[in-house]
Amino acid sequence: MSKKKYTIQNTPFVVPTTDGKIINEHFGRATDNNSKISIAHMKAPAGWSEPFQTPEFDEYTFIIRGKKQFIIEGETVVLNAGESIKIEKNTRVQYSNPFTEVCEYIAICTPAFSMDLVNREA
């Protein structure tokens, strides 16, 4: 019997968080040990934010529902549902949801997301 040439992911890795953000990694280091790409479905609660960071990976974000704020090297950008963005590696960025509704989105990182590569500021 030949090996399947596809993988269905219906049990994503739930990344533990302490800030109310829900992260379900479908493909990446935690789920299938893939260091080339990670794909995660996320929900950031109203009022959520994280520290500035300068990741060593490109990050693509597609907004499904709500709005998300990005401060990219000093410039504030707000994306709405149906919009997407690519932020190049080695770019200083802060992600947040200062709005009143949950922001649901897909994040894709190449190479895959890793705490060792995100370079969050204290």
Order of alpha helices (4+ residues) and beta strands (2+ residues): beta-beta-alpha-beta-beta-beta-beta-beta-beta-beta-beta-alpha
